[in-house]
Amino acid sequence: MGEDEDRRTVLLVEDEPLLRTTLARLLGQTYVVREARDGLDALAVLDALDERPSAIVLDLKMPRMDGYGLVRALKGRVRYACIPMIVMSGAVDATLPEGASAVVHKPARIEDLMKALNQVLG
């Protein structure tokens, strides 16, 4: 059994390359991380995965398909509707999209993101 088989998978959806890379590296110390650039890319990544991720961490403001659209799209698909979703937003007054589990405000501290993941994953 490989090391990755023992760890949960998180899909990280973030359009800012430096932030995505940094968060993926930090989250990768605990989770298997799959990455996507925006909502449409996330849907393609999910469809290509053999297994569902344990959680999805996504930015709210992205090109092509934003976080609100991605949450709606996933909640409309039976295969993905039960996956916990943590949204990240730079807006202080960001509202949690219906169906999302938690919000982490940007600039995202890894401690806050890990705490949110631990809460939604149990």
C-alpha positions in Angstrom: 0.0 0.0 0.0 1.5 3.4 -1.0 1.9 6.4 1.2 -0.8 8.4 -0.8 -3.3 5.6 -0.3 -3.3 6.2 3.5 -4.0 10.0 3.1 -7.2 11.8 2.3 -7.3 13.8 -1.0 -8.1 17.5 -1.2 -9.0 19.3 -4.4 -7.6 22.9 -4.3 -9.2 25.3 -6.7 -7.4 28.7 -6.9 -6.7 30.9 -9.9 -3.6 32.7 -8.4 -0.7 30.4 -9.3 1.7 31.4 -6.5 -1.0 31.0 -3.8 -2.2 27.7 -5.3 1.4 26.4 -5.4 2.1 27.5 -1.8 -1.1 26.1 -0.4 -0.7 22.9 -2.3 2.8 22.5 -0.9 1.7 23.1 2.7 -1.5 21.0 2.5 0.5 18.3 0.8 2.3 17.7 4.1 -1.0 16.2 5.4 -3.2 15.5 2.4 -2.8 14.3 -1.2 -3.6 17.5 -3.1 -5.0 17.8 -6.6 -5.1 21.3 -8.1 -7.4 23.2 -10.4 -7.1 26.8 -11.8 -10.9 27.7 -11.8 -14.3 26.1 -11.5 -14.3 24.6 -15.0 -10.9 23.1 -14.5 -12.1 21.7 -11.2 -15.0 19.9 -12.9 -12.6 18.4 -15.4 -10.2 17.3 -12.7 -13.0 15.8 -10.7 -14.3 13.9 -13.7 -10.8 12.5 -14.3 -10.3 11.2 -10.7 -11.1 7.6 -9.9 -12.2 8.5 -6.4 -13.9 11.5 -5.0 -11.8 13.9 -2.9 -12.4 14.0 0.8 -12.8 17.8 0.6 -12.6 20.7 -1.8 -11.0 24.1 -1.0 -11.9 26.8 -3.4 -11.6 30.5 -4.1 -14.8 32.4 -4.6 -13.5 34.9 -7.1 -12.1 33.1 -10.2 -12.4 33.6 -14.0 -14.5 31.3 -16.2 -16.5 29.7 -13.4 -16.3 31.3 -9.9 -16.7 29.6 -6.6 -20.4 30.2 -6.3 -20.9 28.6 -9.7 -18.7 25.6 -8.8 -20.6 25.0 -5.5 -23.9 25.1 -7.4 -22.6 22.7 -10.1 -21.2 20.3 -7.5 -24.3 20.3 -5.4 -26.3 19.5 -8.5 -24.3 16.3 -9.2 -25.1 13.3 -7.0 -21.5 12.0 -7.1 -20.1 15.3 -5.6 -23.0 16.7 -3.6 -21.8 15.3 -0.2 -18.1 16.5 -0.5 -17.4 19.2 2.1 -16.4 22.5 0.5 -14.3 25.2 2.1 -14.4 28.6 0.4 -11.7 31.2 0.5 -12.4 34.8 0.0 -10.6 38.1 0.3 -13.9 39.9 1.0 -14.4 40.5 4.7 -18.2 40.3 4.3 -18.1 37.2 2.1 -21.2 35.1 2.4 -21.0 31.3 2.5 -22.5 29.9 -0.7 -25.4 27.5 0.0 -23.9 24.1 0.2 -20.5 25.2 1.4 -19.2 24.0 4.7 -16.9 26.8 5.9 -15.3 30.0 4.8 -11.6 31.0 5.3 -10.8 34.7 4.8 -7.8 35.7 2.7 -5.0 36.2 3.1 -5.5 32.5 4.1 -3.3 31.4 7.0 -2.5 27.7 6.7 -3.5 27.2 10.4 -7.0 28.5 9.6 -7.3 26.3 6.5 -6.1 23.2 8.4 -8.6 24.0 11.2 -11.4 24.2 8.8 -10.4 21.0 7.1 -10.1 19.2 10.4 -13.6 20.4 11.3 -15.3 19.3 8.1 -13.4 16.0 7.9 -13.9 15.1 11.5 
